[in-house]
């Protein structure tokens, strides 16, 4: 199934969705956004990754920054922080460059790896977009974390790819329904920039129907 242009979602939203479906809906369905110190630092970190020269050659390594990407199959569009192309006999032709080149996407994150693997899914979705655009397999990429300032290689395994497809399918479904999911409060809610809008503590309270039923039973 290919999605039409009116159905395309922001690829960056996949990281939000994998981290917290309610956060994604508040941002991408309800156009709600508040910035705190963590999100501001992350935004500046990404700007630095994109501000460098757009095309950089280092011997057998070609570096492109801020690369626009799109997938009709996933119904996603977005931008890669960095795509490195390495000379490789199994690679592809690039305009203006001799030889064959294999793409290697690199995502930049300000903090440290997340237990939800949401960063990995975002990078994998970028790879799927690039594969569709360039017609070549991309088995691996990397995430550069500002803490501890080193790359983490990510293998785009079949289970990871399937999980990306499942989440993106659910994102499109919620978008069509215009539905913002409820959540159970988690420790990570305390650092969320949308916590005042989301009010996760209210989720601990019983529904009005539950309260009335209990009152009637008493």
N, C-alpha and C positions, 0 to 999 in steps of 0.2 A: 504493500500500500504506500503510495506517495501522497504527501500532504500538499494542499494548495498554498499559494502565497499568503492567503488570509489566515491560515492556520499555523503559520510558523511561530515558534516560541524562541525566547532567548536561551542560548546554550548555557550561559552563566547561571541561569535559574536552576539547572540540574543540580549544581552543588548545594544551593539553598534547599531544594526539594529533598535530596538525600539526607541532609542534615536535619531538616524540620519541615514537614509538608505544610504546616500552618504558616511558618515564616515565608515560604515560597508564595503561598496564596495571598498573604497580606501585601507582599511586594509586587507580584506580577498580575494578580487579579484585581486587587483593590487599590493599587498605585500608592501604597503607604510605605514611607521610608523615613527613618530617623538615623542620624549618624552619631556614633559615639567615638571614643578615642581609638578603639580597636578597628572599626571600619574605616576611619580616616587614615590610620596608619597603613592599612591594607591598600586603600585607594592610591596613596602616594607611592607605595612600593610598586604597584602595577604601572603607574605613570612613568616611573624611572625605567622600568623594563621596556616600555614602548617608546620612550623619548630618544633612545639611541638611534644611530643611523639605520635606515630601513634595510639596507642591503650591505652586508659586510662579508668580505672574503678573507679567510685565513688558511692559505694553502689548499688542502683538500676538504676544507669545511666552509660552507656557505651559510650565513646566518640571516634570516629574515625575521623582522619583528612586526607585531601588530597585524598578523596575516588574517584577512577576512575569510570565513569558512561557512559552508552551507551544506545541508543534507535534506533532499526531498523525501528520502525514506524515513528519516527520523522527524522531519518537520522542525528542524533546528537551524538557527543561524547565530553566528558569533564571531569571535576573534581569538586567535592563538597569541599568547604572549610572545613566544618565540618558536620558530620552526627551523631546526638545523638540517641542512642537506649535506650528506657525506658522499664522496665519490664511491660508487659501488657498482660492480658489473651487473648486479640484479636491480639496479635503480631505474629511474625514468629520465627522459630528456627534459631540460629546463631551457626556456627561452633565453638566449644570450649567453649560454654557458655550454662549453664542450663537455663531453663525457656523459656518464649516467650517474644519477644522484638518488640516494635513498633518504626520504624525509624522517625526521625524528622530532616530534613535538615536545616542547618544554614549557611547563606551567610554573609561574612564580607565586609563592604563597609567603605571606609575612611571618606567620607563626610556625607551629610544629605540626606533625602529622595528626590527623583526626581519627578517632577510633571507628567512626561510621564509614570510613573509606569514601566519603563524599568527594574528596579531591581527586582520588583515583578514577571515580566514575566520570567526573568532568573531563579529565584528560583523555579517558578512553572515548568519550563522545567526540572530542576533537579529532582523535585519530580516525574514527569511523567517517566523519565528515571529509577529512583529507583523503581517505581511501576512495570515497565516492567521487571526489573531485579529480583526483590524480590517477585513478584506476591502477592502484598498486597496493600491495599489502604493507601494513605498518604494524609489526609485532610488538614494538616497545617504544616507550617515551620516558620522560623523567619529570619529577616535580622538584623544584629548588625551594627549600624551606629557609626562610630568614633566620629561624631558630631550629636547628643548629648551624645554619649557613652551609649546607651541602645538598647535593642532589640525591634523590631517592629514585632509583630505576623502577619503572612500573611495566610489568608484562601484561599485555592486553589479552588475557586468557579468554576462552570461550565463556566460562561462567560470568566473568566480569562484563563481557560484551552483552550477554543475555540479560544481566541485571540492569544494564543501561537501557536496553530496549524496553524492559518491563516498567521501569520508572518513567521513561519518556511517554510511554503509552498511557500510564496513569495520569501524568501531567496534562496530556491532551484531553483526557476524559473529564478531569476536574475543570479544565478551562471551558469546555463545552457546556458543562453544568453550571459554571459560575459559582462553584462550591468552595467554601473555606473550611477545611477540616478542623475538628476539635483536637486537642492534645492533652496528654497527661504531663503535668509539670516535671521538669528534669533539672538537675544541677546546672546544666548549660544555659537554662533560661535566664540565670542571673546576669550573664554577660551579653545577652542579646540586646541589640539596639532597639528592638521593637517591643521590649518587655512591658513598657507602660501602655502601649496600644493593645498588645495581645492579652495582657492581664491573665497570665497563666494560673495565678492563685485562684481565680474564679472557677477554674475547671474542677477544683477540689470540692466545690459546693454542690449539693444535690440539685437536680432539676426541679423546677416548680411542681411538676406532676408527681415526682417522687415525694416531695415534701407534703403535698396535699394527701397523697395516699397514706403515708405514715400517720399523718394527723387523724385521718378518718379511722384507721385501724386502732388507734389509741382511744 
